[in-house]
């Protein structure tokens, strides 16, 4: 009985999350990107030598990227082109296939890096290539402020 109740509560929570994402995709995508940015800020400190290498921090950032890559393409319905102080360029909806492909590439490369990075040397070899994907998408599809 307890397990069944927990499953029902979990399913309801997932359903509510989906409804919130559909009802306010701009807020959801902003929150998603904020999470990715915060995770990568810690990794940036590592890459600059301002913090010691920490595999858990690196893996967390890669997981956030993979999760974002799965959810973000669905957070750009036609009714979310404006409003909510969005920084999304209209070009997203004109080049949706390219936009979605960039997310797919980020997810794939973040997953590959997660499998490769085991120590500081492998981090230095793999992480920079993953973050190049971020810059490429921001240059093409984000309004600079």
Secondary structure by P-SEA (a helix, b strand, c coil): caaaaaaaaaaaaaaaaaaaaaacaaaaaaaaaaaaaaaaaaaaaaaaccccccaaaaaaaaaaaaaaaaccccccccccccccccccccccccaaaaaaaaaaaaaaaaaaaaaccccaaaaaacccccaaaaaaaaacccccc
